[in-house]
Amino acid sequence: MIMNSNSVEKKLTKKDLKQVFVRSIAYNSSFNYERQLNLGWAFSLMPVLRKLYKDDEEQMKAALARHLEFNNITPFICTVLFGITAAMEEQNANDRDFDTESINAVKVGLMGPLSAIGDSIFLGTLRVIAASLGCSLALKGNILGPIIYLLIFNIPNFASRYFLMYKGYELGTSFLNKVEESGIMDKIFKGAGILGLMVIGGMVATNVSVPLRVAYDDVKILDTINGVMPNLLPLCFTGLIFYFLKKDIKVTYILAGIILFGILGAAISMF
């Protein structure tokens, strides 16, 4: 490796990376419509930039300009890109011939794939599981409902952020290549999808209610249907809503229809 003008290799420490991790918690708190999350990105990366370029004002200006470009990655997995970027900035600080354009190129190239991974795991699966368990308890008046939701969602969230900060730095730009070669991400997606579908199925049975009060000769139709297949009406009702969504019917129209249908059903049951 070619050293800089000071002939001293600049090396980031765990303390530097931990500062980036702590700052990254606020990464998503600053947003603008021109460059989106660039301010949060530059703020989070400042401990690394100060460490590497504190004696080189021109390099520091160039680094800040690089990291104030357009930036948007899901916060749940952003630290892996912080780690990769920190490794590349360290290499740049120690090698005058390093191509700084590659730093932004790697960031832009990884934002989309990493966001897809993070959103599918944390928003598409983990949040659904946490919300279903938390809402089930909250509907019963249990104070543990919101607490369980926060714990289930946030413990894996912050644990993964912390772990990926160091792993991203350790593996550098080879991180995604190694993940892809191992095939572990496909297994995670498959397992998360199965678990998410199981949770959604459980939510339909426990949280969707279709109180049909029609009776024939003192035999309640709902009891007869549940005797053949329990929770068949909630399943059919959920399937109907899903069909409307697939037809691109606006959610507000669907909600209005459900409210009107409920009011009409309640009015009919009064007679």
C-alpha positions as a Markdown table, in Angstrom:
| # | Residue | x | y | z |
|---|---|---|---|---|
| 1 | Met | 0.0 | 0.0 | 0.0 |
| 2 | Ile | 1.3 | 3.5 | -0.9 |
| 3 | Met | 1.5 | 5.8 | 2.2 |
| 4 | Asn | 0.4 | 9.4 | 2.2 |
| 5 | Ser | 2.7 | 12.4 | 2.6 |
| 6 | Asn | 3.2 | 11.8 | 6.3 |
| 7 | Ser | 4.4 | 8.2 | 5.6 |
| 8 | Val | 2.2 | 7.0 | 8.4 |
| 9 | Glu | -0.6 | 4.5 | 7.8 |
| 10 | Lys | -3.9 | 5.8 | 9.1 |
| 11 | Lys | -6.0 | 3.1 | 10.8 |
| 12 | Leu | -9.5 | 3.4 | 12.1 |
| 13 | Thr | -10.2 | 1.9 | 15.5 |
| 14 | Lys | -13.3 | 0.2 | 17.0 |
| 15 | Lys | -13.9 | 3.5 | 18.9 |
| 16 | Asp | -14.1 | 5.4 | 15.6 |
| 17 | Leu | -16.6 | 2.9 | 14.1 |
| 18 | Lys | -18.6 | 2.9 | 17.3 |
| 19 | Gln | -19.0 | 6.6 | 17.0 |
| 20 | Val | -20.4 | 6.2 | 13.5 |
| 21 | Phe | -22.8 | 3.5 | 14.8 |
| 22 | Val | -24.1 | 5.8 | 17.5 |
| 23 | Arg | -24.5 | 8.7 | 15.1 |
| 24 | Ser | -26.2 | 6.5 | 12.5 |
| 25 | Ile | -29.2 | 6.1 | 14.9 |
| 26 | Ala | -30.2 | 9.6 | 13.8 |
| 27 | Tyr | -29.3 | 9.0 | 10.1 |
| 28 | Asn | -33.0 | 9.0 | 9.1 |
| 29 | Ser | -33.9 | 12.1 | 11.1 |
| 30 | Ser | -32.9 | 14.7 | 8.4 |
| 31 | Phe | -34.5 | 14.6 | 5.0 |
| 32 | Asn | -34.7 | 16.9 | 2.0 |
| 33 | Tyr | -36.2 | 16.5 | -1.4 |
| 34 | Glu | -33.1 | 17.3 | -3.3 |
| 35 | Arg | -30.5 | 14.9 | -1.8 |
| 36 | Gln | -32.7 | 13.1 | 0.7 |
| 37 | Leu | -30.6 | 11.6 | 3.6 |
| 38 | Asn | -27.2 | 13.1 | 2.6 |
| 39 | Leu | -27.0 | 15.3 | 5.8 |
| 40 | Gly | -27.6 | 12.3 | 8.1 |
| 41 | Trp | -25.0 | 10.3 | 6.1 |
| 42 | Ala | -22.3 | 13.0 | 6.3 |
| 43 | Phe | -23.1 | 13.7 | 10.0 |
| 44 | Ser | -22.8 | 9.9 | 10.9 |
| 45 | Leu | -19.5 | 9.6 | 9.0 |
| 46 | Met | -17.8 | 12.6 | 10.5 |
| 47 | Pro | -15.8 | 10.8 | 13.2 |
| 48 | Val | -14.1 | 8.7 | 10.4 |
| 49 | Leu | -13.4 | 11.7 | 8.2 |
| 50 | Arg | -12.0 | 13.7 | 11.1 |
| 51 | Lys | -9.7 | 10.8 | 12.0 |
| 52 | Leu | -8.4 | 10.3 | 8.5 |
| 53 | Tyr | -8.2 | 13.9 | 7.1 |
| 54 | Lys | -7.6 | 16.1 | 10.2 |
| 55 | Asp | -4.3 | 17.2 | 8.9 |
| 56 | Asp | -5.4 | 17.7 | 5.3 |
| 57 | Glu | -7.9 | 20.4 | 4.8 |
| 58 | Glu | -8.3 | 19.9 | 1.0 |
| 59 | Gln | -8.9 | 16.1 | 1.5 |
| 60 | Met | -11.4 | 16.9 | 4.2 |
| 61 | Lys | -13.3 | 19.3 | 1.9 |
| 62 | Ala | -13.3 | 16.8 | -0.9 |
| 63 | Ala | -14.6 | 14.0 | 1.4 |
| 64 | Leu | -17.4 | 16.2 | 2.7 |
| 65 | Ala | -18.4 | 17.0 | -0.8 |
| 66 | Arg | -18.5 | 13.3 | -1.7 |
| 67 | His | -20.7 | 12.4 | 1.2 |
| 68 | Leu | -23.1 | 15.3 | 0.7 |
| 69 | Glu | -24.2 | 13.9 | -2.6 |
| 70 | Phe | -27.6 | 12.1 | -3.0 |
| 71 | Asn | -28.0 | 9.4 | -0.4 |
| 72 | Asn | -30.8 | 7.1 | 0.6 |
| 73 | Ile | -30.6 | 3.7 | 2.2 |
| 74 | Thr | -32.9 | 2.0 | 4.6 |
| 75 | Pro | -31.7 | 2.8 | 8.2 |
| 76 | Phe | -32.1 | -0.8 | 9.4 |
| 77 | Ile | -29.1 | -1.9 | 7.4 |
| 78 | Cys | -27.3 | 1.4 | 6.7 |
| 79 | Thr | -24.3 | 0.6 | 8.9 |
| 80 | Val | -23.0 | -2.1 | 6.6 |
| 81 | Leu | -22.6 | 0.6 | 3.9 |
| 82 | Phe | -21.0 | 2.9 | 6.5 |
| 83 | Gly | -18.5 | 0.2 | 7.3 |
| 84 | Ile | -17.7 | -0.4 | 3.6 |
| 85 | Thr | -17.4 | 3.4 | 3.0 |
| 86 | Ala | -15.1 | 3.8 | 6.0 |
| 87 | Ala | -12.8 | 1.1 | 4.7 |
| 88 | Met | -12.6 | 2.8 | 1.3 |
| 89 | Glu | -12.0 | 6.2 | 2.9 |
| 90 | Glu | -9.2 | 4.7 | 5.0 |
| 91 | Gln | -7.7 | 3.2 | 1.8 |
| 92 | Asn | -7.9 | 6.6 | 0.1 |
| 93 | Ala | -6.2 | 8.3 | 3.1 |
| 94 | Asn | -3.3 | 5.9 | 2.8 |
| 95 | Asp | -3.0 | 5.8 | -1.0 |
| 96 | Arg | -2.7 | 9.0 | -3.0 |
| 97 | Asp | -3.4 | 7.1 | -6.2 |
| 98 | Phe | -6.8 | 5.8 | -4.9 |
| 99 | Asp | -9.7 | 6.5 | -7.2 |
| 100 | Thr | -12.1 | 8.6 | -5.0 |
| 101 | Glu | -14.9 | 8.3 | -7.7 |
| 102 | Ser | -15.1 | 4.6 | -6.7 |
| 103 | Ile | -16.4 | 5.6 | -3.2 |
| 104 | Asn | -19.5 | 7.2 | -4.5 |
| 105 | Ala | -19.9 | 4.6 | -7.2 |
| 106 | Val | -19.9 | 1.8 | -4.6 |
| 107 | Lys | -22.4 | 3.8 | -2.4 |
| 108 | Val | -24.8 | 4.4 | -5.3 |
| 109 | Gly | -24.5 | 0.8 | -6.5 |
| 110 | Leu | -25.2 | -0.7 | -3.1 |
| 111 | Met | -28.0 | 1.6 | -1.8 |
| 112 | Gly | -30.8 | -0.2 | -3.8 |
| 113 | Pro | -29.8 | -3.8 | -3.1 |
| 114 | Leu | -29.1 | -3.2 | 0.6 |
| 115 | Ser | -32.4 | -1.3 | 1.0 |
| 116 | Ala | -34.3 | -4.2 | -0.6 |
| 117 | Ile | -32.7 | -6.6 | 1.9 |
| 118 | Gly | -33.3 | -4.4 | 4.9 |
| 119 | Asp | -36.9 | -3.4 | 4.1 |
| 120 | Ser | -37.9 | -7.0 | 3.3 |
| 121 | Ile | -36.5 | -8.4 | 6.5 |
| 122 | Phe | -37.3 | -5.6 | 9.0 |
| 123 | Leu | -40.4 | -3.9 | 7.5 |
| 124 | Gly | -41.9 | -6.7 | 5.5 |
| 125 | Thr | -41.3 | -9.5 | 8.1 |
| 126 | Leu | -40.1 | -8.5 | 11.5 |
| 127 | Arg | -42.4 | -5.5 | 11.9 |
| 128 | Val | -45.4 | -7.7 | 10.9 |
| 129 | Ile | -44.5 | -10.3 | 13.5 |
| 130 | Ala | -43.9 | -7.7 | 16.2 |
| 131 | Ala | -47.1 | -5.8 | 15.4 |
| 132 | Ser | -49.3 | -9.0 | 15.3 |
| 133 | Leu | -48.1 | -10.1 | 18.8 |
| 134 | Gly | -48.2 | -6.6 | 20.2 |
| 135 | Cys | -51.7 | -5.8 | 18.8 |
| 136 | Ser | -53.0 | -9.1 | 20.0 |
| 137 | Leu | -52.0 | -8.3 | 23.6 |
| 138 | Ala | -53.1 | -4.6 | 23.3 |
| 139 | Leu | -56.6 | -5.6 | 22.1 |
| 140 | Lys | -57.0 | -7.6 | 25.3 |
| 141 | Gly | -56.0 | -4.5 | 27.3 |
| 142 | Asn | -52.5 | -5.9 | 28.2 |
| 143 | Ile | -50.0 | -3.1 | 28.8 |
| 144 | Leu | -47.3 | -5.5 | 27.5 |
| 145 | Gly | -48.6 | -5.1 | 24.0 |
| 146 | Pro | -46.7 | -2.0 | 22.9 |
| 147 | Ile | -43.7 | -3.1 | 25.0 |
| 148 | Ile | -43.5 | -6.4 | 23.3 |
| 149 | Tyr | -43.8 | -4.7 | 19.9 |
| 150 | Leu | -40.9 | -2.3 | 20.7 |
| 151 | Leu | -38.7 | -5.1 | 22.0 |
| 152 | Ile | -39.3 | -7.6 | 19.2 |
| 153 | Phe | -38.7 | -4.9 | 16.5 |
| 154 | Asn | -35.9 | -2.9 | 18.0 |
| 155 | Ile | -33.6 | -5.5 | 19.6 |
| 156 | Pro | -32.8 | -7.3 | 16.3 |
| 157 | Asn | -32.8 | -3.9 | 14.6 |
| 158 | Phe | -30.0 | -2.3 | 16.8 |
| 159 | Ala | -28.1 | -5.6 | 17.2 |
| 160 | Ser | -27.9 | -6.0 | 13.4 |
| 161 | Arg | -26.8 | -2.4 | 13.0 |
| 162 | Tyr | -24.0 | -2.8 | 15.5 |
| 163 | Phe | -22.8 | -6.1 | 14.1 |
| 164 | Leu | -23.0 | -4.9 | 10.4 |
| 165 | Met | -21.0 | -1.7 | 11.2 |
| 166 | Tyr | -17.9 | -3.8 | 12.1 |
| 167 | Lys | -18.6 | -6.5 | 9.5 |
| 168 | Gly | -18.9 | -4.0 | 6.7 |
| 169 | Tyr | -15.6 | -2.4 | 7.6 |
| 170 | Glu | -13.9 | -5.8 | 8.1 |
| 171 | Leu | -15.0 | -7.1 | 4.7 |
| 172 | Gly | -14.9 | -3.9 | 2.8 |
| 173 | Thr | -16.3 | -4.0 | -0.7 |
| 174 | Ser | -16.2 | -7.8 | -0.8 |
| 175 | Phe | -19.0 | -8.0 | 1.7 |
| 176 | Leu | -21.9 | -8.5 | -0.7 |
| 177 | Asn | -19.9 | -10.8 | -3.0 |
| 178 | Lys | -19.2 | -13.1 | -0.1 |
| 179 | Val | -22.8 | -13.1 | 1.1 |
| 180 | Glu | -24.0 | -13.9 | -2.5 |
| 181 | Glu | -21.5 | -16.7 | -2.9 |
| 182 | Ser | -22.5 | -18.3 | 0.4 |
| 183 | Gly | -26.1 | -18.4 | -0.6 |
| 184 | Ile | -27.2 | -17.5 | 2.9 |
| 185 | Met | -29.3 | -14.5 | 1.8 |
| 186 | Asp | -31.6 | -16.7 | -0.3 |
| 187 | Lys | -32.1 | -18.9 | 2.7 |
| 188 | Ile | -32.9 | -15.9 | 4.9 |
| 189 | Phe | -35.4 | -14.5 | 2.4 |
| 190 | Lys | -37.1 | -17.9 | 2.1 |
| 191 | Gly | -37.3 | -18.4 | 5.8 |
| 192 | Ala | -38.5 | -14.9 | 6.5 |
| 193 | Gly | -41.1 | -15.2 | 3.8 |
| 194 | Ile | -42.5 | -18.4 | 5.3 |
| 195 | Leu | -42.5 | -17.0 | 8.8 |
| 196 | Gly | -44.2 | -13.8 | 7.7 |
| 197 | Leu | -47.0 | -15.7 | 5.9 |
| 198 | Met | -47.5 | -17.9 | 9.0 |
| 199 | Val | -47.9 | -14.7 | 11.2 |
| 200 | Ile | -50.2 | -13.0 | 8.7 |
| 201 | Gly | -52.3 | -16.2 | 8.6 |
| 202 | Gly | -52.5 | -16.2 | 12.4 |
| 203 | Met | -53.5 | -12.5 | 12.4 |
| 204 | Val | -56.4 | -13.2 | 10.0 |
| 205 | Ala | -57.8 | -15.9 | 12.4 |
| 206 | Thr | -57.4 | -13.9 | 15.6 |
| 207 | Asn | -57.8 | -10.2 | 14.6 |
| 208 | Val | -60.3 | -10.3 | 11.7 |
| 209 | Ser | -63.9 | -10.7 | 12.8 |
| 210 | Val | -67.0 | -11.2 | 10.6 |
| 211 | Pro | -69.9 | -11.4 | 13.1 |
| 212 | Leu | -72.6 | -12.9 | 11.0 |
| 213 | Arg | -75.9 | -13.1 | 13.0 |
| 214 | Val | -78.1 | -14.8 | 10.5 |
| 215 | Ala | -80.0 | -17.8 | 11.9 |
| 216 | Tyr | -82.3 | -20.4 | 10.4 |
| 217 | Asp | -84.7 | -22.3 | 12.7 |
| 218 | Asp | -82.6 | -21.2 | 15.7 |
| 219 | Val | -79.4 | -22.5 | 14.0 |
| 220 | Lys | -76.8 | -19.9 | 13.7 |
| 221 | Ile | -75.3 | -19.9 | 10.2 |
| 222 | Leu | -71.9 | -18.7 | 11.6 |
| 223 | Asp | -71.6 | -21.6 | 14.0 |
| 224 | Thr | -72.4 | -24.0 | 11.1 |
| 225 | Ile | -69.7 | -22.5 | 8.9 |
| 226 | Asn | -67.1 | -22.5 | 11.7 |
| 227 | Gly | -68.1 | -26.1 | 12.4 |
| 228 | Val | -67.1 | -27.0 | 8.8 |
| 229 | Met | -64.0 | -24.8 | 8.7 |
| 230 | Pro | -63.2 | -22.4 | 11.5 |
| 231 | Asn | -62.6 | -18.8 | 10.6 |
| 232 | Leu | -63.6 | -19.3 | 7.0 |
| 233 | Leu | -65.5 | -16.0 | 6.8 |
| 234 | Pro | -62.5 | -13.9 | 8.0 |
| 235 | Leu | -60.3 | -15.7 | 5.5 |
| 236 | Cys | -62.7 | -15.0 | 2.6 |
| 237 | Phe | -63.1 | -11.4 | 3.7 |
| 238 | Thr | -59.3 | -10.9 | 3.9 |
| 239 | Gly | -59.0 | -12.5 | 0.5 |
| 240 | Leu | -61.6 | -10.1 | -0.9 |
| 241 | Ile | -59.6 | -7.1 | 0.4 |
| 242 | Phe | -56.4 | -8.5 | -1.1 |
| 243 | Tyr | -58.2 | -8.9 | -4.4 |
| 244 | Phe | -59.3 | -5.3 | -4.3 |
| 245 | Leu | -55.7 | -4.2 | -3.6 |
| 246 | Lys | -54.4 | -6.2 | -6.5 |
| 247 | Lys | -56.9 | -4.4 | -8.7 |
| 248 | Asp | -55.3 | -1.1 | -7.6 |
| 249 | Ile | -58.4 | 0.1 | -5.8 |
| 250 | Lys | -57.4 | 2.9 | -3.5 |
| 251 | Val | -57.1 | 2.0 | 0.2 |
| 252 | Thr | -59.3 | 4.9 | 1.2 |
| 253 | Tyr | -62.1 | 3.5 | -1.0 |
| 254 | Ile | -61.7 | 0.1 | 0.6 |
| 255 | Leu | -61.8 | 1.5 | 4.1 |
| 256 | Ala | -64.9 | 3.5 | 3.3 |
| 257 | Gly | -66.5 | 0.4 | 1.9 |
| 258 | Ile | -65.7 | -1.6 | 5.0 |
| 259 | Ile | -67.2 | 1.1 | 7.2 |
| 260 | Leu | -70.3 | 1.4 | 5.2 |
| 261 | Phe | -70.7 | -2.4 | 5.0 |
| 262 | Gly | -70.3 | -2.5 | 8.8 |
| 263 | Ile | -72.9 | 0.2 | 9.4 |
| 264 | Leu | -75.3 | -1.5 | 7.0 |
| 265 | Gly | -74.9 | -4.9 | 8.6 |
| 266 | Ala | -75.4 | -3.4 | 12.1 |
| 267 | Ala | -78.6 | -1.6 | 11.0 |
| 268 | Ile | -80.0 | -4.8 | 9.4 |
| 269 | Ser | -79.2 | -6.8 | 12.6 |
| 270 | Met | -81.4 | -4.4 | 14.6 |
| 271 | Phe | -84.5 | -5.6 | 12.8 |
